[in-house]
Amino acid sequence: MPVVSEPRERLLRTAAGLFYAEGIGRVGIDRLVSEGQVTRATFYRHFPSKDDLVVAYLRAEDEKIRTGMAGLADLASSPADSLRAIARGIGDSICRPGFRGCPFINAAAEYPDPEHAVRQVVSGHRAWFLKAVTTIIEQISPGEAEIAGRQFVMMRDGAMVAGYTEQPEVAVRSLHEGTERLLSQLTSAS
């Protein structure tokens, strides 16, 4: 378990902002130390390498997303409404100022080795997200859940990329329309 300290948390916040806004590879340790207002010794005490910091950053992002999705699911009155709420949450994220895509897709693009610790965190997050969505869909149409879950994840991935590279409003509208079509297919199949 990592030691929780103000310098560590400050470094993590600094890294999260810089990694997301500029890309992981473009941000060096000197800049992280400077903007995080810590010494190099403090950096290395908490994170033996930059990759360890990247892993901590992605784990923190994963935890935020899991918490957010749990909150959305708790407020929904049906499984279909849970899926809609997830799509709305994704859409809200895409339309916020400074949106630069999915931090996990971005990290995967910078770390091509599937065995690397960073990619392991990315894979773990994506497996969890697929399972969470599939679990919701199983309540709507059990026989269609696996393929429909993968379709929803692909729509989400596409919306995240299009929301950054193209027009966010169009990406969000497409995600919402796609979610409604998927739900319609699921309810007619059950």
N, C-alpha and C positions, 0 to 999 in steps of 0.2 A: 504494500500500500504506500503510495507516494506521501511524502511529508507535506502537510498543508501549511503554507506560510504565505504571508503577504507578498514577498518577492516572487515566489513561485506563481502565485495567482496573477500577479501583475505581468510576469513574463508570458503566461498563458493567454491573458487578454490581449496583450500586445501582439503576440504571434497570431492569434485568431484574426484580428483585424488586418494585419499585414498579409498573412498567407491568403486570406480570402480576397482581399482587394487587389493584390499584385501577383499572386502566385507563389508557391512554396519555394521554387528554385531561385526566384529573383530576390529573395530576402535572406541576407547573410546573418551570421551570428553577431558580427560587430553592430549591425543595425538593431538587432533584437536587444542586445545588451544596452545600447545607447537609449533607444526609445522605451525600453522596459525599466530603465533607471536602476540597473543592477550591475554588479561587477561580473567579469568573465568567470571568476571563481564561483560566484553565486549561481550563475547559469549552469556551470558544469556540476555543481553540487546537486542541483535539482534534475538536470537533464544531461546525462553523460554524452549525448550527441544531439545534433539538430534533428535527426530522425526520431529520437526519443521524444523531443518536443512536438514533432509532427504527429506522432502516435497519440500523445496526450491531448493535443488540439482536436483530433478527429474523434477521440473517445468522448470528449466534452460535447462536441457537436452531436454525436450519437445520443448522448444522454438527454440533451435538450429536445431532440426530435422525438425520442421515446416518451418523454414527459408530456410534450405537446400533443402527441397522438392519443395518449391515454386520456388526457383532459377532453379532447374532442369526442372520443368514444363514450366517455361518461355522460356527456350532454346529449347524445343522440338518442332518439326514441325508437330507432329500428336499425338493423344492420345496413339497410340501404342508406339511411340518413348518416350512419357512421362513414360510409364510403364517400358520400357527398361532402361531409364535413372535412374529411381528409383532403379531398380535391380542392375545397375552398381554402383550406389552410395552405396548401401548396400554391394556389393562385395568389393568395395574399402575400406570400413570400416572394413570388416572382415579380409582383408589382411594387415592392418596396424600393425606396431609393438605395442605390449602391448594390443592387442585385447583380451577382456575377456567376450565376449558375449554382449547381450542387457542389458543395465542398468535397463530397466523396467522388463524384465523377471527375472533378478537377484534380484531385489527388491521384486517382487512378491513371490519369493521363500523364502525370509527372513521374509516376513510379510503375514502369511497365512490368517489372518482375513480379509474377503472382505469388512468389514465396517471400517477398520482402514484408517486413512487419507492418509497414504502412498499408500495403495491399491486403494484408490479412484483416486489418481493421475495416477497410473498405468492404471486403467480402463479407465480413461478419455483420456489418450494418445492412448491407443489401439483402443478405439472407434473412435477417430479422424483419426487415420491412416487407419482403415478399411473404413471409410467414404470417405477419400481422394482417396484411391485406387478405391473404387466402383464408385465414380464420374467420374474418368478417364475411367473406363471400360464401364460405361453407354454410353459413346460417341462411343464406338466400337460396343457393342452388348447389347442394353438395357435389353433384356429379360434374359440375362445370368449374369448381373452385380453383383447381390448379392452373388450368389454362387461362381462366379469367383473371386470376391473380397476376400471372405473368403479363397479360395484356395491360392491366392497370399500371403495373410497374413500368412497362415500356411507354405508356402514355405519359406517365409522370416524368420519366427520363427525357422524352422528347420535348415536353413542355418546359422543363428546366433549361435545356439547351436552347430551344427557340426563344424562350423568355429573355435569355441573355444576348443571343446573337441577332435576334430579329425584333419583332414587336411584342412586348409583354402582353398587351391586351388580347392580341390574336391568339397567342399561346394559351392564355388562361381560358379564353372562350372555347378553344378547341378541346382543352382538357375537360372542361365542364360538359360540353356536348358529347364527347367521347364517353365520359362517365355515365351520362344518362342513357346513351345507346347500349353500353355494356349492361347497365341495370335492367333495361328493357329486355335485352336478350336473356338475361339470367332469370327474370321473373316469368318470361314466356316459356322457358325451358323447364321450369320446376312444376 
